C-alpha cells in the first residue's frame, strides 16, 4: 500500500518514461479518458489517461471524490496545462463516492460559511489544502527557530488551577455530578470532592509555568492549545486556539523585542521559500475577494507583498505615550472617524488604532512599548515612573496586534504589592513567587496566537478558517 509516489514529486520532476503507482481522489473525469487526480500533497492535479474502452461500469464509478489507485507510466503530456501525465495500465477503485450526495462538486462552489459546517470535508478543497499546508509549514518553522537557538520545548499543563491573565474567562474542568454536586456547609460546591480536590480549569496561557522552566533552563518555549470562555462571535476570536510562548532568563525588554522580530521574520521567510505555490494560490484568491469590496475597504498590498513588507522592513519601535500623541492628532481622530476616539492617555488601544499606526502613519510593522500599568497584567515589570510597565505589543498590517509580551517583574516585593492591588490570591501562587525568592533574575517573554499568524500569512479573513475544527460559542462539532 505504501509504495506510491506523491503527485507533487511527479509534477516537480522533469523525468519521463518511468513506472509509478499513484493514489488519490478524483477531482474530475472527462471525455471518458482523462482523470484529474489529487492526493493532497499539492493543489495541482495529475492527469491520468485511461483507455476510453475501459468497462463503462467502471467508468460510471469514476466520480468526483472517489479514491483510486493507478499503476502506469509517466509520459510527456501533449495537452495544455501540464508537462507530464500518467498513462494508466491498471486502475483500482478503492472507495466510491456518490455524486448525488457528495457536497464538494465542481459545479457548485460552496461558500466558506458552508464549508465550516462540513469542516470534516473542507480539507479536500484547494483553499483549505493550501491553508493547512501553510499551517503545517509554519508550525515546523516555529520548532526549527527555537531549536536552532538552543531553547527547550516545555509542555505546560492544559488542566490548571491558575488564571495567568486574571481575566476569569475560563472553562471549568470537573467530574462532579452536575445534577447533584457535593456542597459545603455554606452551600457552595465542595471541590475537595472533585477529581483534583480543588477547582480546576483549562489553561488560558502556559506563561507562568513557562517562567518556572526558564529559571532552570535559561530559554524555553511552549507551543500548545489554550482556551478562553469568551462569548465572542467575531472573525478574530476562538474558544480554543494554539499559543507560542517563549520565556527567556537574563533577557530585558530590548532582548525580547529583538527575539520576537527575528522569530516572525524567520517563520515567514520559511513559508515563502517552501510553500510558494500555496501562497501564490492564496494570494490570487485574496485578490479576487478584494475586488468584491468597496474601493475604500481594499488593502493597499497583495498577500505576497504584505509578507515581503514584514520581511524587508525593520519594525518601528515607539512608546505607548508617543503612539497616543500620534493618534490624538491624527485626521481620523480629529474628524471623529475612529469608532473609539482617543481622548486621554491611558486608553486601551483598539484594532483600528493599531492598524492606523502600521498602515497609514508608519507604513511599517510597529512595536509599542511601555503601556499604562492599569491596562496590563500583574506580572509585567514596573517602570520607575510608577505609571507604566515594560510591556510590548507587535502590530501588523491588516490584523493589528499579533504578539504581546513583556519583561517580567522579578522583584518579589513589587510583584506581591501588585498582586495585592489586583486582589489576586498570593498564597495560591506561592509556587510562582518562589522563582522570585530563590535566585531571581531579569527575564522576559512573549505570546503569539498561532492562528493569528496563520491568518496573516494565508490572507484568510476569518480565524475560523485557519484551524481544522473551530471551537466557538454554540459550536463544538466534530
CORFENHU-V883006 format. One record per residue. N is the residue number from 0. RES is the residue in one letter. PSI is psi in degrees with one decimal (999 if undefined). Layout:
N;RES;PSI + N;RES;PSI
This chain:
0;X;-31.8 + 1;X;-9.1 + 2;X;71.6 + 3;X;155.9 + 4;X;135.5 + 5;X;148.5 + 6;X;-41.3 + 7;X;-40.7 + 8;X;-43.3 + 9;X;-42.9 + 10;X;-26.3 + 11;X;-14.5 + 12;X;152.5 + 13;X;-1.9 + 14;X;148.2 + 15;X;174.9 + 16;X;52.3 + 17;X;153.5 + 18;X;143.4 + 19;X;161.0 + 20;X;125.5 + 21;X;147.7 + 22;X;142.6 + 23;X;-156.9 + 24;X;141.7 + 25;X;127.8 + 26;X;-35.9 + 27;X;158.5 + 28;X;121.9 + 29;X;154.7 + 30;X;26.0 + 31;X;23.1 + 32;X;-35.3 + 33;X;119.2 + 34;X;129.4 + 35;X;113.3 + 36;X;135.6 + 37;X;136.9 + 38;X;11.4 + 39;X;-9.2 + 40;X;-18.0 + 41;X;159.9 + 42;X;-19.7 + 43;X;141.1 + 44;X;152.4 + 45;X;128.5 + 46;X;125.5 + 47;X;129.1 + 48;X;119.2 + 49;X;164.4 + 50;X;123.2 + 51;X;-19.2 + 52;X;7.3 + 53;X;142.0 + 54;X;122.5 + 55;X;-31.5 + 56;X;-36.6 + 57;X;-44.2 + 58;X;-36.7 + 59;X;-21.8 + 60;X;-4.8 + 61;X;70.8 + 62;X;160.0 + 63;X;128.2 + 64;X;-16.8 + 65;X;144.7 + 66;X;132.4 + 67;X;161.1 + 68;X;134.7 + 69;X;133.1 + 70;X;134.9 + 71;X;-165.0 + 72;X;134.8 + 73;X;123.7 + 74;X;161.6 + 75;X;139.3 + 76;X;137.4 + 77;X;-17.2 + 78;X;167.4 + 79;X;151.0 + 80;X;-11.4 + 81;X;146.3 + 82;X;-32.2 + 83;X;161.8 + 84;X;170.6 + 85;X;123.8 + 86;X;112.8 + 87;X;135.8 + 88;X;-39.8 + 89;X;138.9 + 90;X;129.4 + 91;X;130.6 + 92;X;115.6 + 93;X;-31.1 + 94;X;123.2 + 95;X;160.1 + 96;X;113.4 + 97;X;112.6 + 98;X;-19.7 + 99;X;-21.4 + 100;X;-20.9 + 101;X;122.5 + 102;X;-6.8 + 103;X;68.2 + 104;X;147.8 + 105;X;-32.8 + 106;X;-28.8 + 107;X;115.7 + 108;X;105.0 + 109;X;149.2 + 110;X;162.9 + 111;X;-35.7 + 112;X;-44.9 + 113;X;-40.5 + 114;X;-29.0 + 115;X;-29.1 + 116;X;-22.3 + 117;X;52.4 + 118;X;-21.6 + 119;X;-15.8 + 120;X;-14.2 + 121;X;-17.9 + 122;X;-23.9 + 123;X;-7.2 + 124;X;158.8 + 125;X;-41.7 + 126;X;-49.8 + 127;X;-24.5 + 128;X;-46.3 + 129;X;-44.8 + 130;X;-45.5 + 131;X;-20.2 + 132;X;-37.5 + 133;X;-42.3 + 134;X;-44.3 + 135;X;-46.3 + 136;X;-39.5 + 137;X;-42.2 + 138;X;-43.3 + 139;X;-42.3 + 140;X;-32.9 + 141;X;-52.3 + 142;X;-39.4 + 143;X;-45.1 + 144;X;-51.4 + 145;X;-36.2 + 146;X;-41.6 + 147;X;-20.9 + 148;X;11.2 + 149;X;17.8 + 150;X;150.8 + 151;X;128.8 + 152;X;113.6 + 153;X;128.2 + 154;X;107.2 + 155;X;158.4 + 156;X;145.9 + 157;X;-36.8 + 158;X;125.5 + 159;X;159.2 + 160;X;0.4 + 161;X;155.0 + 162;X;96.5 + 163;X;-33.6 + 164;X;-12.7 + 165;X;17.8 + 166;X;-26.3 + 167;X;-4.2 + 168;X;73.9 + 169;X;151.1 + 170;X;126.1 + 171;X;138.9 + 172;X;122.3 + 173;X;152.6 + 174;X;8.1 + 175;X;153.1 + 176;X;111.5 + 177;X;-22.6 + 178;X;-25.8 + 179;X;66.1 + 180;X;150.0 + 181;X;142.7 + 182;X;151.1 + 183;X;174.8 + 184;X;-26.3 + 185;X;-4.1 + 186;X;4.3 + 187;X;160.4 + 188;X;131.4 + 189;X;93.0 + 190;X;-8.5 + 191;X;-18.6 + 192;X;-5.5 + 193;X;172.2 + 194;X;-46.8 + 195;X;-1.1 + 196;X;12.3 + 197;X;165.5 + 198;X;133.6 + 199;X;158.8 + 200;X;168.9 + 201;X;142.2 + 202;X;145.0 + 203;X;-14.1 + 204;X;146.6 + 205;X;11.0 + 206;X;-49.8 + 207;X;-42.9 + 208;X;-33.3 + 209;X;-37.9 + 210;X;-35.4 + 211;X;-42.2 + 212;X;-39.8 + 213;X;-30.2 + 214;X;-2.1 + 215;X;-42.1 + 216;X;-12.8 + 217;X;-66.1 + 218;X;122.8 + 219;X;165.0 + 220;X;150.7 + 221;X;145.2 + 222;X;98.6 + 223;X;-179.9 + 224;X;143.2 + 225;X;163.3 + 226;X;137.4 + 227;X;123.7 + 228;X;53.2 + 229;X;121.7 + 230;X;71.9 + 231;X;126.2 + 232;X;53.1 + 233;X;171.7 + 234;X;0.0 + 235;X;-5.6 + 236;X;142.6 + 237;X;152.1 + 238;X;-24.7 + 239;X;125.0 + 240;X;171.6 + 241;X;140.8 + 242;X;140.2 + 243;X;119.8 + 244;X;95.2 + 245;X;147.8 + 246;X;130.8 + 247;X;122.7 + 248;X;151.3 + 249;X;28.7 + 250;X;141.2 + 251;X;-172.5 + 252;X;-37.9 + 253;X;-44.6 + 254;X;-40.6 + 255;X;-45.7 + 256;X;-41.5 + 257;X;-42.7 + 258;X;-45.1 + 259;X;-42.5 + 260;X;-44.5 + 261;X;-38.9 + 262;X;-51.1 + 263;X;-44.0 + 264;X;-36.9 + 265;X;-47.1 + 266;X;-34.1 + 267;X;-41.5 + 268;X;-38.5 + 269;X;-45.4 + 270;X;-38.5 + 271;X;-34.7 + 272;X;-40.4 + 273;X;-14.9 + 274;X;37.2 + 275;X;-42.7 + 276;X;-45.3 + 277;X;-41.5 + 278;X;-37.8 + 279;X;-39.8 + 280;X;-47.3 + 281;X;-33.0 + 282;X;-42.6 + 283;X;-39.8 + 284;X;-43.8 + 285;X;-40.9 + 286;X;-41.5 + 287;X;-37.6 + 288;X;-39.4 + 289;X;-33.4 + 290;X;-22.6 + 291;X;-9.9 + 292;X;156.2 + 293;X;150.7 + 294;X;-42.7 + 295;X;-16.1 + 296;X;-4.2 + 297;X;147.1 + 298;X;146.0 + 299;X;-19.3 + 300;X;145.2 + 301;X;172.7 + 302;X;-49.9 + 303;X;-37.6 + 304;X;-40.5 + 305;X;-40.0 + 306;X;-42.6 + 307;X;-36.3 + 308;X;-44.1 + 309;X;-41.7 + 310;X;-38.6 + 311;X;0.5 + 312;X;134.8 + 313;X;138.2 + 314;X;131.1 + 315;X;137.2 + 316;X;116.4 + 317;X;161.4 + 318;X;161.1 + 319;X;-41.9 + 320;X;-42.6 + 321;X;-38.5 + 322;X;-41.2 + 323;X;-41.3 + 324;X;-43.5 + 325;X;-45.7 + 326;X;-40.1 + 327;X;-36.0 + 328;X;5.9 + 329;X;155.6 + 330;X;-45.5 + 331;X;-35.9 + 332;X;-44.3 + 333;X;-33.0 + 334;X;10.9 + 335;X;38.7 + 336;X;-23.8 + 337;X;138.5 + 338;X;-33.6 + 339;X;92.3 + 340;X;144.2 + 341;X;118.0 + 342;X;-47.5 + 343;X;157.8 + 344;X;137.6 + 345;X;-8.9 + 346;X;143.5 + 347;X;118.0 + 348;X;139.4 + 349;X;170.0 + 350;X;-37.7 + 351;X;-35.4 + 352;X;-43.9 + 353;X;-42.0 + 354;X;-33.4 + 355;X;-44.7 + 356;X;-42.0 + 357;X;-49.7 + 358;X;-30.8 + 359;X;-46.1 + 360;X;-58.8 + 361;X;-28.1 + 362;X;37.8 + 363;X;158.9 + 364;X;147.4 + 365;X;138.7 + 366;X;117.9 + 367;X;137.2 + 368;X;168.4 + 369;X;61.8 + 370;X;161.3 + 371;X;136.7 + 372;X;-35.0 + 373;X;-23.4 + 374;X;12.3 + 375;X;167.3 + 376;X;162.0 + 377;X;-26.9 + 378;X;0.7 + 379;X;140.9 + 380;X;130.0 + 381;X;136.8 + 382;X;164.9 + 383;X;-17.8 + 384;X;-9.9 + 385;X;-3.9 + 386;X;-26.8 + 387;X;164.9 + 388;X;161.5 + 389;X;63.3 + 390;X;161.0 + 391;X;140.0 + 392;X;139.1 + 393;X;127.8 + 394;X;135.4 + 395;X;155.9 + 396;X;139.4 + 397;X;-12.9 + 398;X;-21.2 + 399;X;-136.4 + 400;X;129.8 + 401;X;-23.2 + 402;X;138.2 + 403;X;134.2 + 404;X;-176.9 + 405;X;163.3 + 406;X;135.5 + 407;X;151.2 + 408;X;109.4 + 409;X;-9.9 + 410;X;117.3 + 411;X;-50.8 + 412;X;-43.3 + 413;X;-39.7 + 414;X;-44.9 + 415;X;-41.3 + 416;X;-43.6 + 417;X;-39.0 + 418;X;-40.0 + 419;X;-36.6 + 420;X;-38.4 + 421;X;6.7 + 422;X;41.2 + 423;X;148.5 + 424;X;95.7 + 425;X;-43.3 + 426;X;-43.1 + 427;X;-25.6 + 428;X;25.5 + 429;X;-32.5 + 430;X;-36.5 + 431;X;-40.2 + 432;X;-21.4 + 433;X;-28.6 + 434;X;-19.0 + 435;X;-20.5 + 436;X;-35.4 + 437;X;94.3 + 438;X;43.1 + 439;X;149.6 + 440;X;160.3 + 441;X;136.4 + 442;X;162.9 + 443;X;168.0 + 444;X;173.0 + 445;X;165.5 + 446;X;139.8 + 447;X;121.1 + 448;X;117.6 + 449;X;-39.6 + 450;X;-34.3 + 451;X;-41.2 + 452;X;-45.9 + 453;X;-39.7 + 454;X;-43.7 + 455;X;-45.5 + 456;X;-33.4 + 457;X;-17.9 + 458;X;10.0 + 459;X;138.9 + 460;X;-22.4 + 461;X;128.8 + 462;X;-20.5 + 463;X;-13.8 + 464;X;9.4 + 465;X;7.7 + 466;X;138.7 + 467;X;-48.7 + 468;X;91.4 + 469;X;137.1 + 470;X;114.9 + 471;X;169.7 + 472;X;130.7 + 473;X;19.2 + 474;X;105.1 + 475;X;43.2 + 476;X;162.9 + 477;X;999
